[in-house]
Amino acid sequence: MILVDASVVIDWSQGKDAKLQQLMPSLLVAVCGVTQAELLHGSRDPAHRQRLLADLATLQFLPIPDALWITVGDNLAALRSNGVTVPLPDAVIATLGLKTI
Protein backbone atom coordinates (compact mmCIF):
# COMPACT_ATOMS: atom_id res chain seq x y z
CA MET A 1 0.00 0.00 0.00
CA ILE A 2 1.19 3.51 -0.80
CA LEU A 3 0.06 6.34 1.46
CA VAL A 4 -0.12 9.56 -0.56
CA ASP A 5 -0.62 13.18 0.35
CA ALA A 6 -2.94 15.76 -1.16
CA SER A 7 -0.50 16.93 -3.82
CA VAL A 8 -0.42 13.46 -5.40
CA VAL A 9 -4.20 13.13 -5.38
CA ILE A 10 -4.60 16.62 -6.84
CA ASP A 11 -2.15 15.94 -9.67
CA TRP A 12 -3.83 12.60 -10.37
CA SER A 13 -7.38 13.97 -10.31
CA GLN A 14 -6.44 16.87 -12.58
CA GLY A 15 -4.61 14.60 -15.03
CA LYS A 16 -1.41 16.66 -14.78
CA ASP A 17 0.99 13.73 -15.05
CA ALA A 18 0.57 10.97 -17.64
CA LYS A 19 2.77 8.55 -15.69
CA LEU A 20 0.72 9.14 -12.55
CA GLN A 21 -2.49 8.52 -14.52
CA GLN A 22 -1.05 5.20 -15.61
CA LEU A 23 0.25 4.15 -12.19
CA MET A 24 -2.59 5.07 -9.85
CA PRO A 25 -5.13 2.47 -11.06
CA SER A 26 -2.53 -0.31 -10.87
CA LEU A 27 -1.40 0.38 -7.29
CA LEU A 28 -3.01 0.03 -3.90
CA VAL A 29 -3.15 3.72 -2.96
CA ALA A 30 -4.39 5.02 0.37
CA VAL A 31 -5.15 8.37 1.96
CA CYS A 32 -5.79 9.33 5.56
CA GLY A 33 -8.19 11.85 7.06
CA VAL A 34 -5.63 14.65 6.88
CA THR A 35 -5.36 14.22 3.12
CA GLN A 36 -9.13 14.08 2.74
CA ALA A 37 -9.50 17.32 4.71
CA GLU A 38 -6.77 19.06 2.70
CA LEU A 39 -8.43 18.09 -0.57
CA LEU A 40 -11.89 19.18 0.47
CA HIS A 41 -10.46 22.43 1.84
CA GLY A 42 -9.46 23.22 -1.75
CA SER A 43 -12.86 22.57 -3.29
CA ARG A 44 -14.02 25.51 -5.37
CA ASP A 45 -17.75 24.82 -5.41
CA PRO A 46 -20.23 22.01 -4.66
CA ALA A 47 -19.64 20.31 -8.02
CA HIS A 48 -15.87 20.32 -7.52
CA ARG A 49 -16.37 18.94 -4.00
CA GLN A 50 -18.41 16.06 -5.43
CA ARG A 51 -15.66 15.28 -7.96
CA LEU A 52 -13.09 15.25 -5.18
CA LEU A 53 -15.26 12.93 -3.09
CA ALA A 54 -15.67 10.62 -6.09
CA ASP A 55 -11.89 10.53 -6.58
CA LEU A 56 -11.35 9.84 -2.89
CA ALA A 57 -13.86 6.98 -3.01
CA THR A 58 -11.61 5.14 -5.47
CA LEU A 59 -8.73 5.10 -2.95
CA GLN A 60 -8.24 3.09 0.21
CA PHE A 61 -8.73 4.87 3.53
CA LEU A 62 -6.16 4.45 6.29
CA PRO A 63 -7.45 5.62 9.68
CA ILE A 64 -5.20 7.43 12.11
CA PRO A 65 -5.05 5.47 15.38
CA ASP A 66 -5.42 7.59 18.53
CA ALA A 67 -2.08 6.34 19.86
CA LEU A 68 -0.28 7.71 16.79
CA TRP A 69 -0.69 11.33 17.94
CA ILE A 70 1.90 10.87 20.69
CA THR A 71 4.38 9.61 18.10
CA VAL A 72 3.55 12.55 15.81
CA GLY A 73 4.34 14.94 18.65
CA ASP A 74 7.57 13.09 19.46
CA ASN A 75 8.61 13.15 15.81
CA LEU A 76 7.90 16.87 15.52
CA ALA A 77 9.88 17.55 18.69
CA ALA A 78 12.83 15.49 17.45
CA LEU A 79 12.80 17.32 14.13
CA ARG A 80 12.58 20.72 15.82
CA SER A 81 15.50 19.87 18.12
CA ASN A 82 17.52 19.28 14.94
CA GLY A 83 16.46 22.58 13.43
CA VAL A 84 13.86 21.13 11.06
CA THR A 85 10.35 22.55 10.88
CA VAL A 86 7.68 20.38 9.30
CA PRO A 87 3.99 21.26 8.84
CA LEU A 88 1.73 19.21 11.12
CA PRO A 89 -0.22 17.57 8.25
CA ASP A 90 3.01 16.34 6.67
CA ALA A 91 4.26 15.00 10.00
CA VAL A 92 0.99 13.12 10.55
CA ILE A 93 1.07 11.52 7.09
CA ALA A 94 4.77 10.60 7.39
CA THR A 95 4.32 9.12 10.86
CA LEU A 96 1.31 7.11 9.74
CA GLY A 97 3.27 5.89 6.74
CA LEU A 98 6.16 4.78 8.93
CA LYS A 99 3.84 2.95 11.32
CA THR A 100 2.13 0.99 8.53
CA ILE A 101 5.35 -0.35 7.01
FENJO-V244089 format. One record per residue. OMEGA is omega in degrees with one decimal (* if undefined). Layout:
((OMEGA) (OMEGA))
This chain:
((178.3) (177.3) (-177.1) (177.3) (-173.9) (-176.9) (178.7) (-179.3) (178.6) (179.8) (179.5) (-175.8) (179.0) (178.4) (-175.1) (-173.3) (-176.7) (-180.0) (178.1) (177.6) (-178.9) (-175.7) (-171.6) (-178.2) (-176.2) (-177.2) (172.6) (-174.9) (-179.0) (172.4) (174.8) (-177.9) (178.7) (179.8) (177.2) (-178.8) (179.5) (179.1) (-177.7) (175.4) (-178.9) (-178.7) (-175.1) (-177.7) (-177.9) (179.7) (178.1) (177.5) (179.3) (177.0) (178.1) (178.0) (177.8) (177.1) (179.7) (-178.6) (179.2) (-177.5) (174.6) (175.9) (178.6) (-178.7) (177.7) (179.3) (179.7) (-177.5) (-177.9) (-175.5) (176.6) (179.2) (176.1) (179.0) (178.0) (179.0) (178.2) (179.0) (178.9) (177.7) (-179.3) (-179.3) (176.2) (175.9) (-178.1) (176.6) (-178.6) (175.7) (-178.6) (-179.2) (179.7) (178.6) (179.1) (-178.4) (-179.8) (-179.9) (177.6) (177.7) (179.0) (-178.3) (-176.6) (179.3) (*))
